[in-house]
Amino acid sequence: YDKIDASNLDNNPAAYYSWPKEDLVNGIPSSELDDKLYYVPMDDISWWEGNQRNPTARKMWSESDWNMQYERGTFIARSHLSALCSNDEWDTNILLVNSDQTNAAIDELRAEDGESEVDRYQHKTWKYILNLMNDENMKSVYKETDYVQTWHAKTCNFQRQRRGKEPCYLPQEYEKCTDDDFERKSELTLDEILKKDGVAGNDCLEEIRANIYPWAKSMDMLYELCMGELDEYIMC
């Protein structure tokens, strides 16, 4: 999609889909390519220049048109990507160091919010996993990506247990939709999806599919739901 010029978006309807549809009764404005976008509650903030810039989907399409740059913030540290990628492997166009202003803002947020229970669990678990990764006897046992996936899964289960849910693990293999299902993807029923081998009887997969089915149907994403593409985003 980043290869499509904003002026050519009309000829690429799959690149931008206006949603939700205009509904003036419920206060939902039109959001087609050249309609002004409303950023609530940004429009009420004094420094926001929405009325001057009149942002539209077409104007916002290309980040380069706006000369946008993103500092790394807390993402790199919290994701632990640095454990897998050495500095010389980073794209030189990426800002690797926060500005003093950004660091000050991060420190202020941490002071206000403090570290959550999930954050503490994440950090404690990562410290343990990192020790395993650095253990010479364990380096040849698992790949680094396996350790990161384990860390993610344990954190996810901790979040689920805090909400009174059972731990949830996705099976390595289970039946998904076929090419024939794709041809009738808008007609897939919840019963069909739940009856797939490996899905039936798996409380985790059944829960995800039952909860997300109405939304997936409204977004024409039933096939993606059946293929398991939404699992990791919804599970935690």
C-alpha positions as CSV (number, residue, x, y, z in Angstrom):
1,Y,0.0,0.0,0.0
2,D,2.9,2.4,0.6
3,K,3.6,2.2,-3.2
4,I,0.2,3.7,-4.0
5,D,0.2,7.5,-4.6
6,A,-2.5,9.4,-2.7
7,S,-3.8,10.8,-6.0
8,N,-4.4,7.2,-7.2
9,L,-6.3,5.9,-4.2
10,D,-9.6,6.2,-6.0
11,N,-8.4,3.4,-8.4
12,N,-7.4,1.2,-5.4
13,P,-10.5,0.7,-3.3
14,A,-8.9,-2.1,-1.3
15,A,-6.3,0.3,0.0
16,Y,-8.7,2.5,1.9
17,Y,-12.1,1.5,3.2
18,S,-14.3,4.1,4.8
19,W,-15.7,2.7,8.1
20,P,-18.1,3.1,9.8
21,K,-20.5,4.4,7.2
22,E,-22.0,7.8,7.5
23,D,-24.9,7.9,10.0
24,L,-26.0,11.4,10.8
25,V,-28.7,10.2,13.1
26,N,-26.0,8.7,15.4
27,G,-23.5,11.5,14.8
28,I,-21.2,9.5,12.5
29,P,-19.8,11.8,9.7
30,S,-18.7,10.6,6.3
31,S,-15.1,9.6,6.1
32,E,-14.5,9.1,2.4
33,L,-11.1,10.0,0.9
34,D,-11.6,13.7,0.7
35,D,-13.9,14.3,3.7
36,K,-12.5,16.1,6.7
37,L,-11.6,13.8,9.4
38,Y,-12.7,14.5,13.0
39,Y,-10.2,13.7,15.8
40,V,-12.2,13.5,19.0
41,P,-11.2,14.9,21.5
42,M,-8.2,16.4,19.7
43,D,-10.4,19.1,18.1
44,D,-10.9,20.5,21.6
45,I,-7.1,20.9,22.3
46,S,-5.7,24.4,21.7
47,W,-2.5,23.4,19.9
48,W,-4.3,21.0,17.5
49,E,-4.5,22.5,14.0
50,G,-7.3,20.4,12.6
51,N,-9.3,23.4,11.5
52,Q,-6.3,24.9,9.7
53,R,-5.0,21.7,8.1
54,N,-8.4,20.1,7.4
55,P,-7.0,16.5,7.5
56,T,-8.5,14.0,5.2
57,A,-7.7,10.3,4.5
58,R,-6.0,11.3,1.3
59,K,-3.9,14.0,2.9
60,M,-2.9,11.6,5.7
61,W,-2.1,8.7,3.4
62,S,1.7,9.4,3.0
63,E,3.8,10.0,6.1
64,S,6.5,11.5,3.9
65,D,4.1,14.3,2.8
66,W,3.9,15.4,6.5
67,N,7.7,14.9,7.1
68,M,6.8,12.7,10.1
69,Q,9.4,11.0,12.2
70,Y,8.8,8.8,15.2
71,E,11.1,8.5,18.2
72,R,11.5,5.0,19.6
73,G,9.8,6.0,22.9
74,T,9.5,3.0,25.3
75,F,8.7,0.5,22.6
76,I,12.2,-0.9,21.9
77,A,13.0,-1.4,25.6
78,R,9.6,-2.9,26.4
79,S,9.6,-5.3,23.4
80,H,13.2,-6.5,24.1
81,L,14.0,-6.5,20.4
82,S,17.5,-5.3,21.3
83,A,18.2,-8.8,22.6
84,L,17.6,-10.2,19.2
85,C,19.0,-7.4,17.0
86,S,22.4,-5.8,17.4
87,N,22.7,-2.1,16.7
88,D,24.5,-2.6,13.5
89,E,21.5,-4.4,12.1
90,W,19.1,-1.5,12.6
91,D,17.9,0.5,9.6
92,T,19.9,3.8,9.8
93,N,16.7,5.8,9.0
94,I,15.2,4.7,12.3
95,L,15.7,7.1,15.3
96,L,17.5,4.9,17.8
97,V,17.8,7.5,20.6
98,N,15.1,9.5,22.2
99,S,15.4,13.3,22.4
100,D,15.8,14.8,25.9
101,Q,12.2,16.1,25.7
102,T,10.8,12.6,24.9
103,N,12.8,11.0,27.7
104,A,11.5,13.6,30.1
105,A,8.0,12.9,29.0
106,I,8.5,9.2,29.5
107,D,9.9,9.7,33.0
108,E,7.0,11.9,33.9
109,L,4.5,9.3,32.7
110,R,6.2,6.6,34.7
111,A,6.2,8.7,37.8
112,E,2.5,9.4,37.4
113,D,1.3,5.9,36.6
114,G,4.0,3.8,38.3
115,E,4.7,0.3,37.1
116,S,1.7,-1.9,36.7
117,E,1.4,-5.4,38.1
118,V,1.6,-6.8,34.5
119,D,4.7,-4.7,33.9
120,R,6.4,-6.1,37.0
121,Y,5.5,-9.6,35.9
122,Q,6.8,-9.0,32.4
123,H,10.1,-7.6,33.7
124,K,10.6,-10.4,36.2
125,T,9.8,-13.1,33.6
126,W,12.1,-11.5,31.0
127,K,15.0,-11.3,33.5
128,Y,14.6,-15.1,34.1
129,I,14.3,-15.9,30.4
130,L,17.3,-13.6,29.5
131,N,19.4,-15.6,32.0
132,L,18.4,-18.8,30.2
133,M,19.3,-17.2,26.8
134,N,22.7,-16.3,28.1
135,D,23.3,-19.8,29.6
136,E,25.9,-21.6,27.4
137,N,24.2,-24.9,28.1
138,M,20.9,-23.6,26.9
139,K,21.9,-21.7,23.8
140,S,21.8,-24.7,21.5
141,V,18.5,-26.0,23.0
142,Y,16.1,-23.3,21.8
143,K,16.1,-20.5,19.3
144,E,16.0,-16.9,20.6
145,T,12.6,-16.5,19.0
146,D,11.3,-19.4,21.0
147,Y,12.3,-17.6,24.2
148,V,10.6,-14.4,23.1
149,Q,7.4,-16.4,22.2
150,T,7.5,-18.1,25.6
151,W,7.8,-14.7,27.3
152,H,4.9,-13.4,25.4
153,A,2.7,-16.5,26.1
154,K,3.5,-16.4,29.9
155,T,2.6,-12.7,30.0
156,C,-0.6,-13.3,28.1
157,N,-1.6,-16.0,30.5
158,F,-0.8,-13.8,33.5
159,Q,-3.2,-11.2,32.1
160,R,-5.9,-13.8,31.5
161,Q,-5.6,-15.2,35.0
162,R,-5.9,-11.7,36.5
163,R,-9.3,-11.5,34.8
164,G,-10.3,-14.9,36.1
165,K,-9.7,-16.7,32.8
166,E,-8.0,-20.0,32.3
167,P,-4.5,-20.1,30.7
168,C,-4.6,-20.2,26.9
169,Y,-2.2,-21.8,24.5
170,L,-2.6,-21.9,20.8
171,P,-2.1,-25.4,19.3
172,Q,0.8,-25.8,16.8
173,E,-1.6,-27.2,14.2
174,Y,-5.4,-27.2,13.8
175,E,-7.8,-27.3,10.9
176,K,-8.4,-24.0,9.1
177,C,-10.5,-22.9,6.2
178,T,-9.9,-24.2,2.7
179,D,-9.8,-22.5,-0.7
180,D,-13.4,-23.6,-1.2
181,D,-14.3,-21.8,2.1
182,F,-12.6,-18.6,0.7
183,E,-15.0,-18.6,-2.3
184,R,-18.0,-18.4,0.2
185,K,-16.2,-16.5,2.9
186,S,-19.0,-14.1,3.6
187,E,-21.4,-17.1,4.2
188,L,-19.3,-18.9,6.8
189,T,-21.3,-19.6,9.9
190,L,-20.0,-19.7,13.5
191,D,-21.0,-23.4,13.7
192,E,-18.8,-24.2,10.7
193,I,-15.8,-22.4,12.2
194,L,-16.2,-23.9,15.6
195,K,-16.4,-27.5,14.2
196,K,-13.0,-27.3,12.7
197,D,-10.7,-30.1,13.9
198,G,-8.5,-28.8,16.7
199,V,-10.8,-25.8,17.3
200,A,-13.7,-27.9,18.6
201,G,-13.0,-28.7,22.3
202,N,-10.3,-26.0,22.6
203,D,-11.8,-23.5,25.0
204,C,-9.4,-20.8,23.9
205,L,-10.1,-21.0,20.2
206,E,-13.8,-21.4,20.7
207,E,-13.9,-18.3,23.0
208,I,-12.0,-16.2,20.5
209,R,-14.2,-17.2,17.5
210,A,-17.5,-16.9,19.4
211,N,-16.6,-13.4,20.7
212,I,-15.2,-12.0,17.5
213,Y,-17.6,-13.6,15.0
214,P,-20.1,-10.6,14.9
215,W,-17.3,-8.1,14.4
216,A,-15.4,-10.2,11.8
217,K,-18.7,-10.6,9.9
218,S,-19.3,-6.9,9.8
219,M,-15.7,-6.3,8.6
220,D,-15.8,-9.1,6.0
221,M,-13.0,-10.9,7.9
222,L,-14.7,-14.3,8.6
223,Y,-12.1,-16.1,6.5
224,E,-9.2,-14.4,8.4
225,L,-10.9,-15.4,11.7
226,C,-11.2,-19.0,10.5
227,M,-7.5,-19.0,9.4
228,G,-6.5,-18.0,12.9
229,E,-5.1,-14.7,11.9
230,L,-6.9,-12.8,14.7
231,D,-6.0,-15.3,17.5
232,E,-2.9,-13.7,19.0
233,Y,-4.5,-10.2,18.9
234,I,-7.6,-11.2,20.8
235,M,-6.3,-14.0,23.1
236,C,-4.9,-11.7,25.9
